Amino acid sequence: MNFKDISPYSDQEVNAQIKNLINNQLFFKQLAKFLFPASSKLLPGLIEIFIKGKFKSSFQSASTIKEFQSSLAPYVKRMIDKTTDGFTFSGEENLSSKASVYIGNHRDIALDAAFLNFLLYEQKKETVRVAIGDNLLDGGFAETLMRLNKSFVVHRDIQGIKETLKKLTKLSKYIDQSLFKDNESIWIAQKEGRANDGNDFSDVAVLKMLYLYKRKDLSFSEWVKKINIIPISISYEYDPLDVTKARGWNHQEEMTLEEINESVLHEIALGLFRDKGRVHLHVCDPIDYDGDDIEELSCLIEQEILLHYKVWPTSHIAAKALSNSDTFFNYFDEEQIKANQESNFLNRFNDLDINIQKECLKTYARPLLNKKKARGEL
């Protein structure tokens, strides 16, 4: 089966794709707008020439995916240094040299897998192939960059039962080949799309897709023993897109496909370049499950992600603010809250409509409540 339409680029394609980026003026124009918004208006063209020079010196000599990612790593580190108050991690002993399925909660289009890959890179382990929705593929430089960075495609909104089964089976086979032929780990979100409401819940459809290709050859329990499922839990002290998520995307119904693609790129840029506060990633123990109930396994993965989610003071502040009018949120810990941080955080939402304010606060408070539920405290 040919996977060219959904797979990352091969080593043989790297050099040509980098040349395509170097020759793409729109690519550098967009980078200038994201990296130097003020200067790109004052000095149009000059900033683009500067960025193009830096890009060429960093990436032009890369001839494999590994070399491209090695050249990218210093820029990821710079992003972490400039836009976070520290990236911490735990459970790194669970990072496997065996090809594994990392199933993680999903908060940001690009960052969740990027932090995992950066950790793997720092630990001198192979990076993962990253599942991305086909809504992120614009046929332009964003798609090129993602596929150079080991992204593969998950089709969404497929029309018809027959076409759905065909595409999901192909995806399942590709992932199986990645694991057992190519010896490449994958990262996939615990459900389709980001947890825009702060609820890191799993969707059993993810496991059903993963198992689909092997369902006639192996019982479910045999398949689970064969693959190595490792849940990943990532948390951000501040969500760069908290207000965007609270407002929702209903307005996109009137947008053209080009406008939607530009909006998605803008959101990726906001995630990369805005302040995230502290970021913590936990690598859970590999799943040990002997049963044959796919829904039970999905719940177990969800439980692991919730139990190991790092709850920041912002969650306690949000729950406290909401508890003034809704006792459902009355489970915060006052000792986790510092007065200056409380006022600074709440000021973040001052100019918003009251309903948007509440939705923003709920996205921060829900992980606290969900973790308590997972612990059996609620």
DRENGU-848247 format. One record per residue (C-alpha): x, y negated, z negated; residue in one letter. Coordinates in steps of 0.05 Angstrom, whole numbers, plus 5000, padded with zeros to 4 digits. Example, Ala and Ser with C-alpha at 12.3 -4.5 7.8 and 13.67 -1.06 7.14 Angstrom:
REM residues 2
<x:5246 | y:5090 | z:4844 | voti:A>
<x:5273 | y:5021 | z:4857 | voti:S>
//
This chain:
REM residues 378
<x:5000 | y:5000 | z:5000 | voti:M>
<x:5025 | y:4931 | z:5018 | voti:N>
<x:5025 | y:4883 | z:4958 | voti:F>
<x:5055 | y:4823 | z:4994 | voti:K>
<x:4992 | y:4781 | z:4985 | voti:D>
<x:4991 | y:4788 | z:4909 | voti:I>
<x:5063 | y:4801 | z:4889 | voti:S>
<x:5119 | y:4753 | z:4868 | voti:P>
<x:5172 | y:4738 | z:4920 | voti:Y>
<x:5226 | y:4790 | z:4930 | voti:S>
<x:5300 | y:4774 | z:4924 | voti:D>
<x:5304 | y:4773 | z:5000 | voti:Q>
<x:5253 | y:4716 | z:5003 | voti:E>
<x:5283 | y:4671 | z:4950 | voti:V>
<x:5332 | y:4631 | z:4992 | voti:N>
<x:5281 | y:4615 | z:5047 | voti:A>
<x:5229 | y:4593 | z:4996 | voti:Q>
<x:5278 | y:4547 | z:4961 | voti:I>
<x:5295 | y:4516 | z:5028 | voti:K>
<x:5220 | y:4506 | z:5040 | voti:N>
<x:5215 | y:4469 | z:4974 | voti:L>
<x:5276 | y:4426 | z:4991 | voti:I>
<x:5243 | y:4406 | z:5056 | voti:N>
<x:5176 | y:4391 | z:5024 | voti:N>
<x:5172 | y:4316 | z:5012 | voti:Q>
<x:5105 | y:4322 | z:4976 | voti:L>
<x:5138 | y:4367 | z:4925 | voti:F>
<x:5188 | y:4314 | z:4904 | voti:F>
<x:5136 | y:4259 | z:4908 | voti:K>
<x:5093 | y:4297 | z:4858 | voti:Q>
<x:5152 | y:4313 | z:4814 | voti:L>
<x:5171 | y:4239 | z:4812 | voti:A>
<x:5099 | y:4222 | z:4792 | voti:K>
<x:5100 | y:4274 | z:4736 | voti:F>
<x:5171 | y:4263 | z:4710 | voti:L>
<x:5179 | y:4187 | z:4719 | voti:F>
<x:5108 | y:4158 | z:4725 | voti:P>
<x:5129 | y:4086 | z:4715 | voti:A>
<x:5194 | y:4088 | z:4755 | voti:S>
<x:5162 | y:4125 | z:4814 | voti:S>
<x:5116 | y:4065 | z:4825 | voti:K>
<x:5171 | y:4013 | z:4818 | voti:L>
<x:5223 | y:4050 | z:4858 | voti:L>
<x:5185 | y:4094 | z:4908 | voti:P>
<x:5232 | y:4138 | z:4947 | voti:G>
<x:5294 | y:4127 | z:4903 | voti:L>
<x:5268 | y:4171 | z:4846 | voti:I>
<x:5248 | y:4224 | z:4897 | voti:E>
<x:5319 | y:4224 | z:4926 | voti:I>
<x:5348 | y:4231 | z:4856 | voti:F>
<x:5302 | y:4289 | z:4838 | voti:I>
<x:5316 | y:4323 | z:4905 | voti:K>
<x:5391 | y:4319 | z:4892 | voti:G>
<x:5383 | y:4349 | z:4823 | voti:K>
<x:5338 | y:4405 | z:4850 | voti:F>
<x:5387 | y:4422 | z:4905 | voti:K>
<x:5447 | y:4424 | z:4859 | voti:S>
<x:5409 | y:4469 | z:4809 | voti:S>
<x:5373 | y:4517 | z:4856 | voti:F>
<x:5402 | y:4516 | z:4926 | voti:Q>
<x:5453 | y:4571 | z:4913 | voti:S>
<x:5402 | y:4619 | z:4881 | voti:A>
<x:5393 | y:4681 | z:4924 | voti:S>
<x:5354 | y:4725 | z:4875 | voti:T>
<x:5296 | y:4717 | z:4827 | voti:I>
<x:5343 | y:4727 | z:4769 | voti:K>
<x:5389 | y:4672 | z:4793 | voti:E>
<x:5329 | y:4625 | z:4803 | voti:F>
<x:5304 | y:4638 | z:4732 | voti:Q>
<x:5375 | y:4629 | z:4704 | voti:S>
<x:5377 | y:4561 | z:4738 | voti:S>
<x:5308 | y:4545 | z:4712 | voti:L>
<x:5324 | y:4564 | z:4639 | voti:A>
<x:5361 | y:4498 | z:4621 | voti:P>
<x:5300 | y:4458 | z:4645 | voti:Y>
<x:5254 | y:4501 | z:4602 | voti:V>
<x:5300 | y:4489 | z:4542 | voti:K>
<x:5299 | y:4414 | z:4556 | voti:R>
<x:5223 | y:4416 | z:4558 | voti:M>
<x:5222 | y:4452 | z:4491 | voti:I>
<x:5272 | y:4402 | z:4460 | voti:D>
<x:5235 | y:4341 | z:4486 | voti:K>
<x:5161 | y:4360 | z:4478 | voti:T>
<x:5160 | y:4404 | z:4415 | voti:T>
<x:5181 | y:4397 | z:4343 | voti:D>
<x:5212 | y:4466 | z:4347 | voti:G>
<x:5198 | y:4533 | z:4380 | voti:F>
<x:5199 | y:4590 | z:4330 | voti:T>
<x:5185 | y:4664 | z:4340 | voti:F>
<x:5177 | y:4728 | z:4300 | voti:S>
<x:5172 | y:4802 | z:4316 | voti:G>
<x:5228 | y:4797 | z:4367 | voti:E>
<x:5249 | y:4867 | z:4347 | voti:E>
<x:5187 | y:4890 | z:4385 | voti:N>
<x:5211 | y:4863 | z:4451 | voti:L>
<x:5222 | y:4926 | z:4491 | voti:S>
<x:5275 | y:4947 | z:4540 | voti:S>
<x:5222 | y:4994 | z:4568 | voti:K>
<x:5174 | y:4964 | z:4619 | voti:A>
<x:5114 | y:4941 | z:4578 | voti:S>
<x:5046 | y:4908 | z:4583 | voti:V>
<x:5047 | y:4844 | z:4542 | voti:Y>
<x:4975 | y:4823 | z:4529 | voti:I>
<x:4971 | y:4752 | z:4501 | voti:G>
<x:4923 | y:4699 | z:4480 | voti:N>
<x:4918 | y:4645 | z:4532 | voti:H>
<x:4919 | y:4570 | z:4516 | voti:R>
<x:4959 | y:4538 | z:4572 | voti:D>
<x:4963 | y:4553 | z:4647 | voti:I>
<x:5039 | y:4556 | z:4650 | voti:A>
<x:5067 | y:4552 | z:4580 | voti:L>
<x:5043 | y:4616 | z:4546 | voti:D>
<x:5083 | y:4662 | z:4591 | voti:A>
<x:5139 | y:4611 | z:4598 | voti:A>
<x:5153 | y:4613 | z:4523 | voti:F>
<x:5153 | y:4690 | z:4524 | voti:L>
<x:5200 | y:4690 | z:4584 | voti:N>
<x:5246 | y:4640 | z:4551 | voti:F>
<x:5249 | y:4683 | z:4488 | voti:L>
<x:5265 | y:4745 | z:4531 | voti:L>
<x:5318 | y:4706 | z:4568 | voti:Y>
<x:5350 | y:4682 | z:4503 | voti:E>
<x:5349 | y:4753 | z:4477 | voti:Q>
<x:5383 | y:4776 | z:4542 | voti:K>
<x:5324 | y:4819 | z:4563 | voti:K>
<x:5289 | y:4823 | z:4629 | voti:E>
<x:5234 | y:4771 | z:4639 | voti:T>
<x:5162 | y:4791 | z:4654 | voti:V>
<x:5119 | y:4787 | z:4716 | voti:R>
<x:5062 | y:4740 | z:4701 | voti:V>
<x:4989 | y:4749 | z:4720 | voti:A>
<x:4958 | y:4685 | z:4748 | voti:I>
<x:4888 | y:4671 | z:4775 | voti:G>
<x:4882 | y:4660 | z:4850 | voti:D>
<x:4851 | y:4592 | z:4833 | voti:N>
<x:4922 | y:4568 | z:4820 | voti:L>
<x:4946 | y:4585 | z:4890 | voti:L>
<x:4945 | y:4523 | z:4934 | voti:D>
<x:4987 | y:4550 | z:4991 | voti:G>
<x:5038 | y:4496 | z:4975 | voti:G>
<x:5096 | y:4482 | z:4928 | voti:F>
<x:5059 | y:4502 | z:4864 | voti:A>
<x:5046 | y:4572 | z:4892 | voti:E>
<x:5119 | y:4576 | z:4916 | voti:T>
<x:5145 | y:4558 | z:4848 | voti:L>
<x:5100 | y:4607 | z:4811 | voti:M>
<x:5117 | y:4665 | z:4857 | voti:R>
<x:5191 | y:4649 | z:4851 | voti:L>
<x:5180 | y:4653 | z:4776 | voti:N>
<x:5153 | y:4725 | z:4781 | voti:K>
<x:5078 | y:4709 | z:4783 | voti:S>
<x:5029 | y:4757 | z:4814 | voti:F>
<x:4957 | y:4745 | z:4834 | voti:V>
<x:4893 | y:4764 | z:4798 | voti:V>
<x:4833 | y:4752 | z:4844 | voti:H>
<x:4772 | y:4718 | z:4812 | voti:R>
<x:4700 | y:4708 | z:4834 | voti:D>
<x:4704 | y:4766 | z:4883 | voti:I>
<x:4639 | y:4775 | z:4923 | voti:Q>
<x:4606 | y:4844 | z:4925 | voti:G>
<x:4616 | y:4909 | z:4887 | voti:I>
<x:4656 | y:4943 | z:4942 | voti:K>
<x:4704 | y:4885 | z:4951 | voti:E>
<x:4712 | y:4877 | z:4875 | voti:T>
<x:4730 | y:4951 | z:4866 | voti:L>
<x:4779 | y:4947 | z:4925 | voti:K>
<x:4816 | y:4886 | z:4899 | voti:K>
<x:4817 | y:4908 | z:4826 | voti:L>
<x:4843 | y:4977 | z:4845 | voti:T>
<x:4898 | y:4945 | z:4886 | voti:K>
<x:4917 | y:4900 | z:4828 | voti:L>
<x:4916 | y:4960 | z:4780 | voti:S>
<x:4961 | y:4999 | z:4827 | voti:K>
<x:5009 | y:4941 | z:4834 | voti:Y>
<x:5016 | y:4935 | z:4758 | voti:I>
<x:5026 | y:5010 | z:4753 | voti:D>
<x:5081 | y:5006 | z:4806 | voti:Q>
<x:5113 | y:4947 | z:4769 | voti:S>
<x:5117 | y:4987 | z:4705 | voti:L>
<x:5136 | y:5056 | z:4729 | voti:F>
<x:5172 | y:5045 | z:4795 | voti:K>
<x:5202 | y:4975 | z:4791 | voti:D>
<x:5213 | y:4979 | z:4715 | voti:N>
<x:5184 | y:4908 | z:4708 | voti:E>
<x:5143 | y:4887 | z:4648 | voti:S>
<x:5080 | y:4845 | z:4658 | voti:I>
<x:5045 | y:4791 | z:4618 | voti:W>
<x:4969 | y:4785 | z:4624 | voti:I>
<x:4919 | y:4745 | z:4585 | voti:A>
<x:4871 | y:4781 | z:4538 | voti:Q>
<x:4813 | y:4754 | z:4579 | voti:K>
<x:4802 | y:4716 | z:4644 | voti:E>
<x:4819 | y:4642 | z:4636 | voti:G>
<x:4843 | y:4601 | z:4578 | voti:R>
<x:4812 | y:4602 | z:4509 | voti:A>
<x:4788 | y:4531 | z:4518 | voti:N>
<x:4743 | y:4534 | z:4456 | voti:D>
<x:4799 | y:4560 | z:4410 | voti:G>
<x:4770 | y:4630 | z:4405 | voti:N>
<x:4824 | y:4681 | z:4422 | voti:D>
<x:4778 | y:4738 | z:4438 | voti:F>
<x:4794 | y:4798 | z:4483 | voti:S>
<x:4753 | y:4821 | z:4543 | voti:D>
<x:4750 | y:4896 | z:4553 | voti:V>
<x:4750 | y:4883 | z:4629 | voti:A>
<x:4825 | y:4871 | z:4625 | voti:V>
<x:4838 | y:4942 | z:4600 | voti:L>
<x:4788 | y:4971 | z:4649 | voti:K>
<x:4826 | y:4938 | z:4707 | voti:M>
<x:4894 | y:4963 | z:4681 | voti:L>
<x:4868 | y:5034 | z:4674 | voti:Y>
<x:4829 | y:5034 | z:4740 | voti:L>
<x:4884 | y:5063 | z:4785 | voti:Y>
<x:4901 | y:5120 | z:4737 | voti:K>
<x:4831 | y:5137 | z:4715 | voti:R>
<x:4826 | y:5200 | z:4759 | voti:K>
<x:4895 | y:5226 | z:4741 | voti:D>
<x:4899 | y:5213 | z:4666 | voti:L>
<x:4850 | y:5212 | z:4608 | voti:S>
<x:4845 | y:5144 | z:4574 | voti:F>
<x:4884 | y:5168 | z:4513 | voti:S>
<x:4939 | y:5198 | z:4558 | voti:E>
<x:4944 | y:5133 | z:4596 | voti:W>
<x:4950 | y:5091 | z:4532 | voti:V>
<x:5007 | y:5136 | z:4508 | voti:K>
<x:5042 | y:5128 | z:4575 | voti:K>
<x:5042 | y:5052 | z:4578 | voti:I>
<x:5070 | y:5007 | z:4524 | voti:N>
<x:5019 | y:4954 | z:4503 | voti:I>
<x:5049 | y:4897 | z:4462 | voti:I>
<x:5001 | y:4841 | z:4439 | voti:P>
<x:5029 | y:4770 | z:4439 | voti:I>
<x:5002 | y:4714 | z:4396 | voti:S>
<x:5022 | y:4642 | z:4411 | voti:I>
<x:4999 | y:4579 | z:4376 | voti:S>
<x:5011 | y:4504 | z:4388 | voti:Y>
<x:5006 | y:4453 | z:4333 | voti:E>
<x:4978 | y:4403 | z:4383 | voti:Y>
<x:4943 | y:4423 | z:4448 | voti:D>
<x:4964 | y:4375 | z:4503 | voti:P>
<x:4898 | y:4387 | z:4537 | voti:L>
<x:4851 | y:4387 | z:4476 | voti:D>
<x:4809 | y:4329 | z:4501 | voti:V>
<x:4807 | y:4356 | z:4573 | voti:T>
<x:4782 | y:4423 | z:4547 | voti:K>
<x:4730 | y:4391 | z:4502 | voti:A>
<x:4702 | y:4351 | z:4561 | voti:R>
<x:4698 | y:4412 | z:4605 | voti:G>
<x:4701 | y:4420 | z:4680 | voti:W>
<x:4629 | y:4409 | z:4702 | voti:N>
<x:4652 | y:4349 | z:4743 | voti:H>
<x:4691 | y:4396 | z:4789 | voti:Q>
<x:4626 | y:4418 | z:4822 | voti:E>
<x:4628 | y:4354 | z:4863 | voti:E>
<x:4703 | y:4359 | z:4878 | voti:M>
<x:4735 | y:4385 | z:4942 | voti:T>
<x:4783 | y:4445 | z:4938 | voti:L>
<x:4841 | y:4397 | z:4949 | voti:E>
<x:4818 | y:4353 | z:4891 | voti:E>
<x:4811 | y:4414 | z:4846 | voti:I>
<x:4881 | y:4438 | z:4864 | voti:N>
<x:4909 | y:4370 | z:4848 | voti:E>
<x:4871 | y:4370 | z:4782 | voti:S>
<x:4901 | y:4438 | z:4764 | voti:V>
<x:4971 | y:4414 | z:4780 | voti:L>
<x:4958 | y:4353 | z:4737 | voti:H>
<x:4938 | y:4398 | z:4679 | voti:E>
<x:5000 | y:4441 | z:4687 | voti:I>
<x:5042 | y:4377 | z:4685 | voti:A>
<x:5006 | y:4352 | z:4622 | voti:L>
<x:5018 | y:4419 | z:4588 | voti:G>
<x:5092 | y:4416 | z:4606 | voti:L>
<x:5107 | y:4343 | z:4590 | voti:F>
<x:5061 | y:4324 | z:4533 | voti:R>
<x:5076 | y:4333 | z:4459 | voti:D>
<x:5059 | y:4402 | z:4431 | voti:K>
<x:5084 | y:4394 | z:4360 | voti:G>
<x:5110 | y:4460 | z:4333 | voti:R>
<x:5101 | y:4523 | z:4374 | voti:V>
<x:5104 | y:4594 | z:4347 | voti:H>
<x:5103 | y:4660 | z:4384 | voti:L>
<x:5094 | y:4727 | z:4350 | voti:H>
<x:5110 | y:4793 | z:4385 | voti:V>
<x:5064 | y:4845 | z:4353 | voti:C>
<x:5081 | y:4918 | z:4342 | voti:D>
<x:5068 | y:4962 | z:4403 | voti:P>
<x:4998 | y:4989 | z:4400 | voti:I>
<x:4993 | y:5059 | z:4370 | voti:D>
<x:4925 | y:5086 | z:4389 | voti:Y>
<x:4903 | y:5158 | z:4396 | voti:D>
<x:4830 | y:5148 | z:4412 | voti:G>
<x:4791 | y:5147 | z:4477 | voti:D>
<x:4747 | y:5086 | z:4465 | voti:D>
<x:4768 | y:5029 | z:4511 | voti:I>
<x:4726 | y:4978 | z:4473 | voti:E>
<x:4757 | y:4999 | z:4407 | voti:E>
<x:4827 | y:4989 | z:4437 | voti:L>
<x:4807 | y:4920 | z:4463 | voti:S>
<x:4783 | y:4901 | z:4393 | voti:C>
<x:4848 | y:4927 | z:4363 | voti:L>
<x:4889 | y:4883 | z:4410 | voti:I>
<x:4845 | y:4823 | z:4392 | voti:E>
<x:4854 | y:4838 | z:4318 | voti:Q>
<x:4930 | y:4840 | z:4324 | voti:E>
<x:4930 | y:4773 | z:4361 | voti:I>
<x:4885 | y:4740 | z:4310 | voti:L>
<x:4922 | y:4768 | z:4249 | voti:L>
<x:4989 | y:4743 | z:4274 | voti:H>
<x:4966 | y:4675 | z:4299 | voti:Y>
<x:5006 | y:4620 | z:4265 | voti:K>
<x:4955 | y:4571 | z:4235 | voti:V>
<x:4981 | y:4500 | z:4232 | voti:W>
<x:4959 | y:4443 | z:4186 | voti:P>
<x:4919 | y:4414 | z:4244 | voti:T>
<x:4871 | y:4473 | z:4238 | voti:S>
<x:4860 | y:4457 | z:4164 | voti:H>
<x:4852 | y:4383 | z:4178 | voti:I>
<x:4800 | y:4397 | z:4232 | voti:A>
<x:4761 | y:4445 | z:4188 | voti:A>
<x:4761 | y:4394 | z:4131 | voti:K>
<x:4734 | y:4339 | z:4177 | voti:A>
<x:4680 | y:4385 | z:4205 | voti:L>
<x:4660 | y:4410 | z:4136 | voti:S>
<x:4633 | y:4341 | z:4118 | voti:N>
<x:4572 | y:4356 | z:4161 | voti:S>
<x:4576 | y:4432 | z:4170 | voti:D>
<x:4592 | y:4479 | z:4112 | voti:T>
<x:4609 | y:4534 | z:4163 | voti:F>
<x:4678 | y:4503 | z:4167 | voti:F>
<x:4688 | y:4497 | z:4091 | voti:N>
<x:4747 | y:4545 | z:4089 | voti:Y>
<x:4807 | y:4499 | z:4095 | voti:F>
<x:4865 | y:4496 | z:4046 | voti:D>
<x:4877 | y:4426 | z:4020 | voti:E>
<x:4948 | y:4443 | z:4001 | voti:E>
<x:4964 | y:4452 | z:4076 | voti:Q>
<x:4944 | y:4380 | z:4090 | voti:I>
<x:4990 | y:4320 | z:4083 | voti:K>
<x:4955 | y:4253 | z:4079 | voti:A>
<x:4996 | y:4219 | z:4133 | voti:N>
<x:4988 | y:4277 | z:4181 | voti:Q>
<x:4913 | y:4280 | z:4168 | voti:E>
<x:4902 | y:4207 | z:4188 | voti:S>
<x:4950 | y:4211 | z:4248 | voti:N>
<x:4916 | y:4274 | z:4275 | voti:F>
<x:4845 | y:4248 | z:4267 | voti:L>
<x:4864 | y:4182 | z:4299 | voti:N>
<x:4880 | y:4224 | z:4362 | voti:R>
<x:4804 | y:4228 | z:4374 | voti:F>
<x:4781 | y:4159 | z:4351 | voti:N>
<x:4761 | y:4132 | z:4418 | voti:D>
<x:4721 | y:4192 | z:4440 | voti:L>
<x:4646 | y:4204 | z:4441 | voti:D>
<x:4625 | y:4236 | z:4375 | voti:I>
<x:4605 | y:4302 | z:4409 | voti:N>
<x:4673 | y:4307 | z:4445 | voti:I>
<x:4707 | y:4291 | z:4378 | voti:Q>
<x:4671 | y:4349 | z:4345 | voti:K>
<x:4687 | y:4397 | z:4402 | voti:E>
<x:4761 | y:4378 | z:4398 | voti:C>
<x:4761 | y:4391 | z:4323 | voti:L>
<x:4725 | y:4457 | z:4332 | voti:K>
<x:4779 | y:4482 | z:4380 | voti:T>
<x:4830 | y:4470 | z:4325 | voti:Y>
<x:4788 | y:4498 | z:4268 | voti:A>
<x:4764 | y:4563 | z:4301 | voti:R>
<x:4832 | y:4599 | z:4298 | voti:P>
<x:4833 | y:4588 | z:4222 | voti:L>
<x:4764 | y:4619 | z:4214 | voti:L>
<x:4779 | y:4675 | z:4264 | voti:N>
<x:4842 | y:4694 | z:4226 | voti:K>
<x:4804 | y:4696 | z:4161 | voti:K>
<x:4751 | y:4740 | z:4193 | voti:K>
<x:4805 | y:4787 | z:4220 | voti:A>
<x:4833 | y:4792 | z:4149 | voti:R>
<x:4764 | y:4808 | z:4122 | voti:G>
<x:4762 | y:4743 | z:4081 | voti:E>
<x:4697 | y:4719 | z:4114 | voti:L>
//
